[in-house]
Amino acid sequence: MADSLRGQDNWRLFTKAKMMISMAHEGLDCVPRLARTDAIDYYNQRIVLCKQEVTIRLANQYLLGKIKGPCKLLTTSQTTQERGLHRTYTNTTVGSMVPDNIIQVKRGMVLRILDNVGHESYLNINHRVLLLQISRDTLTVTPIDGSRKGMDVILRRLVYGGLSSEGVLNAGSFIQYPVMGGFAEIET
């Protein structure tokens, strides 16, 4: 009986949280059609603060579903023959998270940078960027704050786990874009 009541309480809290998130993100479905500066302003005024990683994932997934249009899947690759792989390194930047094997994205969503290799002078880890375009080999984004705010930045896949001296991926290594959904972050 107690477990049933606890489950009902959790469901009510979850439903209330979704309602509050929806109210704060009213008009999210229109963001992909906004002018770049308006989309940047929209995201600079909204973020979901969470206490746990799992809540961040749930909030990101929920808000991604509010943007109209099909999701594109950014998937990992286990090959060194990956087109567009222009930068290799042996490990990820200290303190960065490893991206998921499959990342769902839609044009007009906000992403969080997990690794800034090649963009160190103007992008920090955890900076949020607006996704402008998805192509086969690159993501075109624009930072929503900082020195490159509003300017195009090209992100390519990075190697996580490193390459051997022969240029072959080490066991367990993979290539992926260094991003995750950026609608939510950990409350500090």
N, C-alpha and C positions, 0 to 999 in steps of 0.2 A: 504494500500500500504506500509506504513512504517513497519507494522508488518511482511509483506512478505519479505521485504528487510532485516530486522533484523534476521528473520529466516534463510534466505540464508547466511547471514554473520556468524551466529552461526554454520551452517552446514559446511561452508568452514573452520572455525577455528577448528571444531571437526575433520574434514578430515585431516587437516594439522597436528594436534596433534597426530592422529593415525599413520600418516606416520612417524613422528619424533620418536614416541615410537617404532615403528617397526624397524626403522633403528638402534636405540640404543640397541635393543634386538635381533639383527640378530643372528641366530643360537640357539634361545631359544628352538626350537623343538628338538634339539640334547642334551640338558642338562640332561634329564633322563638317557642317555646312557654314559655320561661322568664319569670319575673317580671322587670319592667324592671330592678330593682336587681341581680338575678342576671346578667342579660345584660350590664349595664354592667361588673360585676365580671369576667365572663368575658373581655370584650374588653380591659379594663385589664390583664389578666395575660398577654395574647398579642399578639404582633406579629411579622411576618416582616421581618427586616432584609436589604436587598438592596444590591448595589454598582452596579447599572445600572437605568435606567428600564424597559428591556424586561423585566427580571426582575420588577420590581414588577407590571407588567401580567400576566405569566404567573402569578405567585403569586395575585394578586387573582382572575383568571379561574378558576384551579384551586380556590381555596377557595370561591368563589361556587357552583361546581358541587357542593360538598359540602352546601350548604343545600338541603333538600327544597323542591319546589314550582317552578312555572314562573317564568321571568325576565320581568320587565316591561322594556320598552325606553323610555328617556327619549331622545327624538329632538329635534334642533334644529328651529327654525322660522325661516323667512325673512320673516315677516309682522309688521307692527306691530299687527295686529288680534288678536294672541294673547290669549286669555282669561287673566286672572290676572296680566298684566304690569302691575304697579303701580309699578315703579321703573325708571327709565332713567338711564343715564349714558353718558359719551362714551368711556370706556375702562375696562379692568379695573384693579383695585387693583394698585399697584406690587408686583412680585414674585410675583404670582399666576400660576398656570398656566391656560391656556384649556382648558375641558372638551372632551371628545370629542364628535363629532356624534351618536354613539349610545352610551348608557351603559346597561349591563345591571344591573338591581337586583332584589333580593328583600327582602321584609319581614324584618327581623331581622338584616340584614347591617350591617357597619360601613362608614361612608363617611368620606372626608376632605374637608374644606371647602377649596375653591380660591379663594373670594372671599367676604369677609364684609360686603359692602355691606349696610347696614341692620341689621347685627348686631354692629357694631364694639365695643360696650361689653362683650359677653359671649362672643363667638366670635372666635377668632383664625384666620388662614389656617393651614391644615394641622391644625387641631383635628380630632379624630375624633368622629363622632356615630353613634348607633344609629338606623337607619331604622325608624320605627314604622308609618308609613302612607304609601301612595302614592295620591294622588287625581289627578284630571284636571289641576288647576292648581297643586297644591302638594305638597311633601314634608313630612311631619311627622317631625321627628327629635328626639333628646335628646342633648345633649353627654355624653360619658362622663367628663369631668372639668371643672374650672372652676366658676365661680359659678352657672351654670345647670344643673349636672349633675343629670340625672334629670327636668328640666322640659321640657315641650314647646316646641319652636321650629318655626316655619313658614318653610320656604324656598320662594321663588318663582324663576321663571326670570329671568335677567338678560340685558341686551343686551351682547354682546361686539362691539366694533368701532364702536359709536356710532350716533347718530341725526343726521340733517341738521337744519337749523333748521326745516324743515317737518314734522319728526317722522317722517320716512321713514328706514328703515335704510340706512346707507351700504353701498356695494357691498362684498360680502364679510362683512358683519355678520350675526350670527345671535343667536337667543335660546336659552338652555339653562340648566339647573340648574347651579350652581357646585360640583359635587361629582365625585368619582371614588371607586372602590373604596378602602377604607381598611384592608385586611388587612395591607398591606405598606408599607414606606417605605424611603427611602435611608438606608443606614448612614452615620453621621457620625463 
